[in-house]
Amino acid sequence: MFKLSITKIYLFVLIAVIAGCCKTKGFNPLNEVDKYVEDYYDNSLGQSAAQKEGNPAVYVDFSDGIIQAYTSNPENKTTIDVLTQKLAGKNDWFGMGKSYNGIGKLTFKDDRDLYNQVVTPTNYTDIMAPIEQAIQKIVTSHNDAMLITDFEEYTPDGKEQTFAYAKKYFIQWLQQGNSITFFYNKFHEVNNKSKIATDKNLYFAVFNYGKKSKDGLSQQFIEALTGRGVNYKIFDLNTNPFAITNDYGGVDKTGLASRLEGYAKTNINGLLKKPEKPYEFIGIKKPWDRSFDKDNVQKIIKENSGVFLNKLYLNADPTKQSCYILNKVKVNVVDVTDDFKKYAEFKEACENHKPKLIKDEGKNDVWDKNSTEDKLTTAYFVPKTKDLNKEKIYKYNNDAPKLDEVFDYDSKIFGDHLKNSPSKIELKTILHKNYNLSKLKDHENALIRIDYVLDEPTANITNPQLNDFSWKSGINQSTTNNSLYESVRNTIQEFKPNDILYSYYIKLNNPK
C-alpha cells in the first residue's frame, strides 16, 4: 500500500515536471516560419501593404467647362457613361464645385439615380471645383480613389492656377508605396467667359492604394472600356511598374540550384497566390555550416558559376518605363531572425493567447491561472485587462543585421537581357565574388532575407508623353498652363525610387 502510494506520487511528480517543461518550452517562432512569413512580408512593405479601409471613392468635377469634355468628344461621353454603370453602388461618390460646398458626398436614391446625376449634361454648371482639396483628401485616405477632372485649378479669388500645386501630394502618395494611373482623352473647350478655344484632356486619374489589384479601380476602368471601341491614353506614375514572375515548373519547385533542391523541405511561392505578392519562402533542412559549405556551396561556385537561385524574371519592357528608366538592380541581404521572432510572437499572442478575465474575491477583474502562467500573454497584454501593451505592439525593424558579400546578382546576364529581351530579364542570384564561410559566422541557422531592389533608375523627364499634361490657357491666350505637367515632371525628378522588386526568405536548418 505504502509502495503503491510512493509510486503514484512519483508518477504525479513526473507528469508535472514534463508538463512544466513543455510549458517552459512554449512557442518557437522559428519552427513556424511558413505560418507567419506572408504576414511578416506584408508588414515589411509598410504603407503599401496596409489593409484598405472604407470604400473606394470617385470624385467628379461638375464645373461648367467639363461638360464640353463630353459634348466635344463622344469617346469621353461613352467613357463616363459605361464607367458610371460599372462603378455605381460599389464606391463613395463625391461632387466637386461651389454647389457642393467645395466637395460634397452625392446623395441618391439608388444606382440609377446616381448614374443619371453623373451623366446628365445640365448638372455640369458649377464653378470653382477645388481640385487641390480633393487630391489632399485622397492622399490621406486608405483606399483607391478616382478623380475625374481636367486638373484646371483656380485660386479662391478666381485666378487660374499655373503653379505645380499637385506635386507635394503626388510625392506623398508615392512615398506611401502607392501609384497613380492617368487614363485620359482629348477634348475641345471654348471658355464661357473669354471665348478662347483650347485643346485639353479629360483625366480619369486613379490613385492606386498599394499595388494594383484585380479588383482595384484601375482594373475596373479597363474592364469598363474593354470592347467599347474607345481610344484612350495611359500614363502610370509608378515607382515600381516592373512585373516579376518565376517559372519553377510546379508548386513544389523552387529556383534553387539543382544541387540544393533536395534540401528544400518547405516552400511558399507568393506569386502563385497573388501577382502583387512578389516573395517566396524556402526552408532548407541544413545549417549553413562547414559541411554545407564544402559539400554544396564550393561545388556550386566551381561547377555552376556560383548560381544559387535562378528562374526569376523581371519585365522591364520600355512601355513600363514611362517615369523611370531601369539601369540596374542590387541585392540586399539581411538576417531577419530576431525581427521575425518578435513579429511571430506578437501575432501568436494576439491570435491565440488573449487573456481570460475572472473575478477575484473582491469582484475585481483578474486573469485566470492559465493567463498568468502564459508567457506570451504576460509579455504582450496589460495585467488584469484584455488590452495589448502599446509598448509591445510590433513595428517592423529595417535595421536587421546586414550580411555583406554573401550574395550578388549576375549583372552581365541582367545587362544583356535588358538590352536584348527587356520583357524577360532573368535575375540570377549568385554567390558574391568575395564570399567565404566566415561571412555567415553566427548565422548558420538564420532566417535570411534576400531583396532585389531598384538601384538608381533614371527619371524619364524627356518622355514626350509628359506634354499631354499641359494645355493652352483658356483665360490668357498667350499662356500655357503647366500646373499638372510640372507636378508630374517634378514628382518623377525629385522622388528617388528604391522599391523592393522581389524578396526571398530562406530559413536555414528549417525543422519541417
C-alpha positions as CSV (number, residue, x, y, z in Angstrom):
1,M,0.0,0.0,0.0
2,F,2.7,2.4,1.0
3,K,4.8,1.4,-2.0
4,L,1.8,2.0,-4.3
5,S,1.4,5.5,-2.9
6,I,5.0,6.3,-3.4
7,T,4.7,5.1,-7.0
8,K,1.7,7.2,-7.6
9,I,3.3,10.2,-6.1
10,Y,6.4,9.7,-8.2
11,L,4.2,9.4,-11.3
12,F,2.3,12.6,-10.5
13,V,5.6,14.4,-10.0
14,L,6.9,13.1,-13.3
15,I,3.8,14.2,-15.1
16,A,4.0,17.6,-13.5
17,V,7.7,18.0,-14.4
18,I,7.0,17.0,-18.0
19,A,4.1,19.4,-18.2
20,G,6.2,22.2,-16.7
21,C,9.0,21.5,-19.2
22,C,6.5,21.7,-22.1
23,K,5.1,24.9,-20.8
24,T,8.5,26.4,-20.4
25,K,9.5,25.4,-23.9
26,G,6.5,27.3,-25.2
27,F,6.0,28.7,-28.7
28,N,9.1,28.7,-31.0
29,P,8.6,31.1,-34.0
30,L,11.4,29.6,-36.0
31,N,9.5,26.3,-36.1
32,E,6.6,28.2,-37.7
33,V,8.1,30.4,-40.3
34,D,5.9,29.1,-43.1
35,K,2.8,30.0,-41.0
36,Y,3.8,33.7,-40.4
37,V,6.1,34.6,-43.3
38,E,3.4,36.1,-45.6
39,D,2.1,38.5,-43.0
40,Y,5.7,39.3,-42.0
41,Y,6.5,40.1,-45.6
42,D,3.4,42.4,-45.8
43,N,4.5,44.3,-42.7
44,S,8.0,44.8,-44.1
45,L,6.5,46.8,-47.0
46,G,4.9,49.4,-44.8
47,Q,2.1,51.5,-46.1
48,S,1.8,49.7,-49.5
49,A,0.8,46.5,-47.7
50,A,-1.6,48.1,-45.2
51,Q,-5.2,46.9,-45.3
52,K,-7.6,49.1,-47.2
53,E,-10.1,51.0,-45.1
54,G,-13.6,52.2,-46.1
55,N,-14.8,52.2,-49.7
56,P,-13.0,53.3,-52.9
57,A,-14.1,56.9,-53.8
58,V,-14.9,58.7,-57.0
59,Y,-14.6,62.5,-57.2
60,V,-16.5,64.1,-60.1
61,D,-15.7,67.7,-61.3
62,F,-19.1,69.3,-62.0
63,S,-17.7,72.6,-63.2
64,D,-19.2,74.1,-66.3
65,G,-16.1,73.5,-68.5
66,I,-16.2,69.8,-68.0
67,I,-19.4,69.3,-70.0
68,Q,-17.5,70.2,-73.1
69,A,-15.3,67.2,-72.5
70,Y,-18.3,65.1,-73.2
71,T,-20.0,67.1,-75.9
72,S,-16.9,67.7,-78.0
73,N,-15.6,64.1,-77.8
74,P,-18.1,61.3,-78.0
75,E,-15.4,58.9,-76.6
76,N,-15.4,60.8,-73.3
77,K,-19.2,60.6,-73.2
78,T,-19.0,56.9,-73.7
79,T,-16.3,56.6,-71.0
80,I,-18.3,58.4,-68.3
81,D,-21.4,56.5,-69.2
82,V,-20.0,53.0,-69.0
83,L,-17.7,53.7,-66.1
84,T,-20.6,55.1,-64.0
85,Q,-22.6,52.0,-64.9
86,K,-19.8,49.8,-63.6
87,L,-18.9,51.7,-60.5
88,A,-22.3,52.7,-59.3
89,G,-23.2,51.2,-55.9
90,K,-19.7,50.0,-55.2
91,N,-18.0,53.2,-54.2
92,D,-18.4,56.5,-52.4
93,W,-19.2,59.3,-54.8
94,F,-18.4,63.0,-54.3
95,G,-19.3,66.1,-56.3
96,M,-16.8,69.0,-56.7
97,G,-18.0,72.6,-57.1
98,K,-19.5,75.5,-55.3
99,S,-22.8,73.8,-55.1
100,Y,-21.2,71.0,-53.1
101,N,-19.6,73.4,-50.6
102,G,-16.4,72.5,-52.4
103,I,-16.6,68.8,-52.0
104,G,-19.8,67.0,-51.0
105,K,-20.9,63.4,-51.0
106,L,-23.5,62.7,-53.6
107,T,-26.9,61.7,-52.4
108,F,-29.0,59.4,-54.5
109,K,-32.0,57.0,-54.1
110,D,-30.4,54.2,-56.0
111,D,-27.7,53.3,-58.5
112,R,-29.9,54.5,-61.4
113,D,-30.4,57.9,-59.7
114,L,-26.6,58.2,-59.2
115,Y,-26.0,57.3,-62.9
116,N,-28.4,60.0,-64.0
117,Q,-26.8,62.6,-61.8
118,V,-23.3,61.9,-63.3
119,V,-24.2,61.7,-67.0
120,T,-26.8,64.5,-67.2
121,P,-25.3,67.5,-69.0
122,T,-27.3,70.1,-67.2
123,N,-25.7,69.1,-63.9
124,Y,-22.3,70.4,-65.1
125,T,-23.0,74.1,-64.5
126,D,-20.9,74.6,-61.4
127,I,-17.8,76.8,-60.7
128,M,-14.7,76.6,-58.5
129,A,-14.2,72.8,-58.2
130,P,-11.5,72.5,-55.6
131,I,-9.1,70.0,-57.3
132,E,-6.3,70.5,-54.9
133,Q,-8.6,69.9,-51.9
134,A,-9.8,66.7,-53.5
135,I,-6.3,65.4,-54.0
136,Q,-5.4,66.3,-50.4
137,K,-8.4,64.3,-49.2
138,I,-7.5,61.4,-51.4
139,V,-3.9,61.1,-50.3
140,T,-4.9,60.9,-46.6
141,S,-7.3,58.1,-47.3
142,H,-6.5,54.4,-47.3
143,N,-8.2,53.1,-50.4
144,D,-8.3,53.5,-54.2
145,A,-9.8,56.8,-55.5
146,M,-10.6,58.2,-58.9
147,L,-10.6,61.9,-59.7
148,I,-12.4,62.9,-62.9
149,T,-11.3,66.4,-63.9
150,D,-9.3,68.5,-66.4
151,F,-7.0,69.5,-63.5
152,E,-7.6,73.2,-64.2
153,E,-7.4,74.7,-60.8
154,Y,-8.4,78.2,-59.7
155,T,-7.3,80.2,-56.6
156,P,-10.0,81.3,-54.2
157,D,-10.1,84.7,-55.8
158,G,-10.8,83.2,-59.2
159,K,-7.3,83.3,-60.8
160,E,-6.1,80.4,-63.0
161,Q,-3.5,78.3,-61.1
162,T,-0.3,77.6,-63.1
163,F,1.8,76.6,-60.1
164,A,2.6,72.8,-59.7
165,Y,0.0,72.6,-56.9
166,A,-0.4,68.8,-57.0
167,K,3.3,67.9,-56.7
168,K,3.6,67.6,-52.9
169,Y,0.5,65.4,-52.8
170,F,1.7,63.1,-55.6
171,I,5.1,62.7,-53.8
172,Q,3.3,62.0,-50.5
173,W,1.2,59.3,-52.2
174,L,4.2,57.6,-53.8
175,Q,6.2,57.7,-50.6
176,Q,3.5,55.6,-49.0
177,G,4.1,52.8,-51.6
178,N,1.2,53.8,-53.9
179,S,0.9,54.8,-57.5
180,I,-1.3,57.0,-59.8
181,T,-2.6,55.9,-63.2
182,F,-3.9,58.6,-65.6
183,F,-6.4,57.4,-68.1
184,Y,-7.2,60.3,-70.5
185,N,-8.6,61.5,-73.8
186,K,-8.7,64.8,-75.5
187,F,-11.5,67.4,-75.8
188,H,-12.0,70.9,-77.3
189,E,-13.2,73.7,-74.9
190,V,-14.3,77.2,-75.5
191,N,-14.1,79.2,-72.3
192,N,-17.5,80.5,-71.4
193,K,-16.2,83.9,-70.3
194,S,-13.1,84.6,-72.5
195,K,-14.4,82.7,-75.5
196,I,-10.8,81.4,-76.0
197,A,-10.7,78.0,-77.6
198,T,-8.2,75.4,-76.3
199,D,-7.5,71.7,-76.6
200,K,-7.3,69.8,-73.3
201,N,-7.6,66.4,-71.8
202,L,-10.2,64.9,-69.5
203,Y,-8.3,62.8,-67.0
204,F,-9.6,59.8,-65.0
205,A,-6.8,59.8,-62.5
206,V,-6.8,56.7,-60.4
207,F,-4.9,56.8,-57.1
208,N,-4.0,53.2,-56.6
209,Y,-3.6,52.3,-52.9
210,G,-0.7,49.8,-52.6
211,K,0.0,47.5,-55.5
212,K,-2.6,47.4,-58.3
213,S,-5.1,44.5,-57.8
214,K,-7.6,42.7,-60.0
215,D,-10.5,44.4,-58.1
216,G,-8.9,47.9,-57.9
217,L,-10.2,51.0,-59.7
218,S,-7.6,50.9,-62.4
219,Q,-8.6,47.4,-63.4
220,Q,-12.3,48.4,-63.2
221,F,-11.7,51.2,-65.6
222,I,-10.0,48.9,-68.1
223,E,-12.8,46.4,-67.8
224,A,-15.5,49.0,-68.3
225,L,-13.9,50.2,-71.6
226,T,-12.9,46.8,-72.9
227,G,-14.6,46.1,-76.3
228,R,-16.2,49.6,-76.4
229,G,-14.1,50.9,-79.3
230,V,-12.9,53.8,-77.2
231,N,-9.4,55.0,-77.6
232,Y,-7.6,56.4,-74.5
233,K,-4.1,57.0,-73.3
234,I,-2.5,55.7,-70.1
235,F,0.3,57.2,-68.1
236,D,1.5,55.3,-65.0
237,L,3.1,57.5,-62.3
238,N,4.5,54.5,-60.6
239,T,7.9,54.0,-59.0
240,N,7.8,50.2,-59.4
241,P,5.9,49.2,-62.6
242,F,8.1,46.2,-63.2
243,A,6.3,42.9,-63.0
244,I,8.1,39.8,-61.6
245,T,7.4,36.2,-62.5
246,N,9.1,32.9,-61.7
247,D,9.0,29.6,-63.6
248,Y,9.9,26.7,-61.5
249,G,7.8,24.0,-63.2
250,G,5.4,23.2,-60.3
251,V,4.1,24.5,-57.0
252,D,6.5,22.2,-55.1
253,K,9.6,23.5,-57.0
254,T,12.0,26.4,-56.3
255,G,14.7,28.2,-58.2
256,L,17.4,26.7,-56.0
257,A,20.5,25.3,-57.8
258,S,19.9,21.7,-58.7
259,R,22.4,20.5,-56.1
260,L,20.3,22.1,-53.4
261,E,16.9,21.0,-54.5
262,G,16.9,18.0,-52.2
263,Y,17.4,20.3,-49.2
264,A,14.2,22.3,-49.7
265,K,11.8,20.9,-47.3
266,T,9.2,23.7,-47.3
267,N,8.5,26.4,-49.9
268,I,5.8,29.0,-50.5
269,N,5.6,30.8,-53.8
270,G,3.8,34.1,-53.1
271,L,3.3,34.8,-56.8
272,L,1.2,31.7,-57.2
273,K,-1.3,33.2,-54.8
274,K,-1.4,36.8,-56.0
275,P,0.6,38.7,-58.6
276,E,1.0,41.5,-56.0
277,K,2.9,39.1,-53.7
278,P,6.4,39.0,-55.1
279,Y,8.1,36.9,-52.5
280,E,8.9,33.3,-51.6
281,F,9.9,31.3,-48.6
282,I,12.3,28.3,-48.8
283,G,13.1,26.1,-45.9
284,I,16.4,24.4,-46.2
285,K,16.9,21.5,-43.8
286,K,20.6,22.0,-43.3
287,P,22.5,24.7,-41.4
288,W,25.0,26.8,-43.4
289,D,28.0,25.2,-41.6
290,R,31.4,24.0,-42.8
291,S,29.9,20.7,-44.1
292,F,27.2,22.5,-46.1
293,D,29.8,24.9,-47.5
294,K,32.2,22.2,-48.5
295,D,29.7,19.7,-50.0
296,N,27.5,22.2,-51.7
297,V,28.4,25.9,-51.8
298,Q,32.0,25.4,-53.0
299,K,30.9,23.0,-55.7
300,I,28.2,25.5,-56.9
301,I,30.9,28.1,-57.2
302,K,33.2,25.8,-59.1
303,E,30.7,23.9,-61.3
304,N,27.8,26.3,-61.7
305,S,29.4,29.7,-61.8
306,G,28.1,30.4,-58.3
307,V,24.4,30.4,-59.3
308,F,22.4,29.9,-56.1
309,L,18.9,30.9,-57.3
310,N,17.5,31.3,-60.7
311,K,14.4,31.2,-62.9
312,L,13.2,34.5,-61.6
313,Y,12.2,37.1,-64.3
314,L,11.7,40.8,-64.5
315,N,9.6,42.5,-67.1
316,A,11.2,45.9,-68.0
317,D,9.5,46.4,-71.3
318,P,10.0,50.0,-72.5
319,T,6.3,50.6,-72.2
320,K,6.7,50.2,-68.5
321,Q,9.3,52.8,-68.2
322,S,7.2,56.0,-68.7
323,C,8.5,57.5,-65.5
324,Y,11.8,55.7,-64.7
325,I,14.3,54.0,-66.9
326,L,15.8,50.9,-65.4
327,N,19.6,50.6,-65.5
328,K,20.5,48.1,-62.8
329,V,19.3,46.5,-59.6
330,K,21.1,45.5,-56.4
331,V,20.8,42.7,-53.9
332,N,20.4,43.4,-50.2
333,V,20.9,40.5,-47.7
334,V,19.9,40.7,-44.1
335,D,19.4,38.3,-41.1
336,V,15.8,38.9,-40.0
337,T,15.7,36.1,-37.5
338,D,15.3,38.3,-34.4
339,D,12.8,40.7,-36.0
340,F,10.7,37.8,-37.4
341,K,10.6,36.2,-33.9
342,K,9.2,39.4,-32.5
343,Y,6.6,39.6,-35.2
344,A,5.5,36.0,-34.9
345,E,5.3,36.1,-31.1
346,F,3.2,39.3,-31.3
347,K,1.0,37.7,-33.9
348,E,0.6,34.5,-32.0
349,A,-0.2,36.4,-28.8
350,C,-2.9,38.4,-30.4
351,E,-4.5,35.4,-32.1
352,N,-4.1,32.6,-29.6
353,H,-3.1,33.9,-26.2
354,K,-5.6,36.6,-25.3
355,P,-6.1,36.7,-21.5
356,K,-9.3,35.4,-19.9
357,L,-10.7,37.5,-17.1
358,I,-12.3,36.2,-13.9
359,K,-13.4,37.9,-10.7
360,D,-11.4,37.7,-7.5
361,E,-12.8,37.7,-4.0
362,G,-13.3,41.5,-4.2
363,K,-15.2,41.2,-7.5
364,N,-12.2,42.8,-9.4
365,D,-11.2,41.7,-12.8
366,V,-8.1,39.5,-12.8
367,W,-6.6,37.0,-15.2
368,D,-7.3,33.3,-14.7
369,K,-4.5,31.0,-13.8
370,N,-3.7,29.9,-17.4
371,S,-3.3,33.5,-18.5
372,T,-1.0,34.4,-15.6
373,E,1.2,31.4,-16.5
374,D,1.2,32.0,-20.2
375,K,4.5,33.7,-21.2
376,L,3.0,35.3,-24.4
377,T,0.0,36.6,-22.6
378,T,2.1,38.2,-19.8
379,A,4.5,39.6,-22.4
380,Y,2.0,41.4,-24.6
381,F,-1.0,42.3,-22.5
382,V,-1.7,44.8,-19.7
383,P,-2.1,42.8,-16.5
384,K,-5.7,42.2,-15.3
385,T,-7.1,43.5,-18.7
386,K,-7.6,42.4,-22.2
387,D,-5.7,45.4,-23.6
388,L,-2.5,45.0,-25.6
389,N,0.6,46.6,-24.1
390,K,1.1,49.5,-26.5
391,E,4.9,49.4,-26.0
392,K,4.9,45.8,-27.2
393,I,3.0,46.3,-30.4
394,Y,5.2,45.1,-33.2
395,K,6.8,47.6,-35.6
396,Y,8.9,46.4,-38.5
397,N,12.6,46.9,-37.9
398,N,14.5,47.7,-41.1
399,D,17.8,47.7,-39.2
400,A,18.3,43.9,-39.3
401,P,22.0,42.8,-39.4
402,K,23.4,43.0,-42.9
403,L,25.1,40.1,-44.5
404,D,27.5,41.7,-46.9
405,E,29.4,39.9,-49.6
406,V,27.3,36.7,-49.4
407,F,25.1,37.1,-52.4
408,D,25.0,39.2,-55.6
409,Y,23.3,39.0,-58.9
410,D,24.6,38.2,-62.4
411,S,25.0,41.7,-63.7
412,K,26.2,40.5,-67.2
413,I,23.1,38.4,-67.8
414,F,21.0,41.3,-66.5
415,G,22.6,43.8,-68.8
416,D,22.4,41.5,-71.8
417,H,18.7,40.8,-71.2
418,L,17.9,44.4,-70.5
419,K,19.4,45.2,-73.9
420,N,18.1,42.3,-75.9
421,S,15.0,41.0,-74.2
422,P,13.8,43.6,-71.7
423,S,10.4,41.9,-71.2
424,K,12.1,38.9,-69.7
425,I,15.3,39.6,-67.8
426,E,16.5,36.7,-65.7
427,L,17.5,37.6,-62.2
428,K,20.2,35.1,-61.2
429,T,21.3,35.2,-57.6
430,I,24.9,34.2,-57.3
431,L,27.4,33.8,-54.5
432,H,29.3,37.0,-54.1
433,K,32.8,37.1,-55.6
434,N,34.2,37.8,-52.0
435,Y,32.1,35.0,-50.4
436,N,33.7,32.8,-47.8
437,L,32.1,30.9,-44.9
438,S,33.2,33.5,-42.3
439,K,30.6,35.8,-43.7
440,L,27.9,33.6,-42.2
441,K,29.5,33.1,-38.8
442,D,26.7,33.1,-36.2
443,H,24.1,33.0,-39.0
444,E,24.2,29.3,-39.9
445,N,20.6,28.7,-38.6
446,A,19.2,32.1,-39.6
447,L,16.2,33.3,-41.4
448,I,17.8,35.2,-44.3
449,R,16.1,37.8,-46.4
450,I,17.4,38.5,-49.9
451,D,15.8,41.5,-51.6
452,Y,16.1,42.6,-55.2
453,V,15.9,46.4,-55.1
454,L,15.8,49.1,-57.8
455,D,19.1,50.8,-58.0
456,E,19.1,54.5,-59.1
457,P,16.7,54.3,-62.0
458,T,16.9,57.4,-64.3
459,A,14.0,59.9,-64.2
460,N,12.4,59.8,-67.6
461,I,11.7,63.5,-67.8
462,T,12.3,63.6,-71.6
463,N,9.3,61.3,-72.2
464,P,7.3,63.2,-74.8
465,Q,4.0,61.9,-73.2
466,L,4.6,64.4,-70.4
467,N,3.4,67.1,-72.9
468,D,-0.1,65.6,-72.6
469,F,-0.2,67.2,-69.1
470,S,-0.1,70.8,-70.3
471,W,-2.6,72.9,-72.3
472,K,-3.1,76.4,-73.6
473,S,-4.8,78.6,-71.1
474,G,-8.5,79.4,-71.7
475,I,-8.1,82.6,-69.8
476,N,-4.9,84.1,-71.3
477,Q,-4.2,83.0,-74.8
478,S,-0.5,83.7,-74.6
479,T,-0.1,81.4,-71.5
480,T,0.4,77.7,-71.3
481,N,-1.0,76.0,-68.2
482,N,1.8,73.8,-66.9
483,S,0.4,73.1,-63.4
484,L,-0.2,69.4,-64.0
485,Y,2.9,69.0,-66.3
486,E,5.2,70.5,-63.6
487,S,3.5,68.4,-60.9
488,V,4.2,65.2,-62.7
489,R,7.6,66.1,-64.0
490,N,8.9,67.3,-60.7
491,T,7.5,64.3,-58.9
492,I,9.4,62.0,-61.2
493,Q,12.6,64.0,-60.9
494,E,12.5,64.5,-57.1
495,F,11.3,61.1,-56.0
496,K,14.1,58.6,-55.7
497,P,12.7,55.1,-56.0
498,N,14.3,52.3,-54.1
499,D,11.4,49.8,-54.2
500,I,11.8,46.2,-53.4
501,L,11.2,44.2,-56.6
502,Y,11.3,40.7,-55.0
503,S,12.1,39.0,-51.7
504,Y,13.4,35.6,-50.9
505,Y,13.1,34.3,-47.3
506,I,15.4,31.4,-46.7
507,K,15.3,29.6,-43.3
508,L,18.5,27.6,-42.7
509,N,18.2,24.4,-40.7
510,N,14.4,24.5,-41.1
511,P,12.8,21.9,-38.9
512,K,10.0,21.0,-41.3
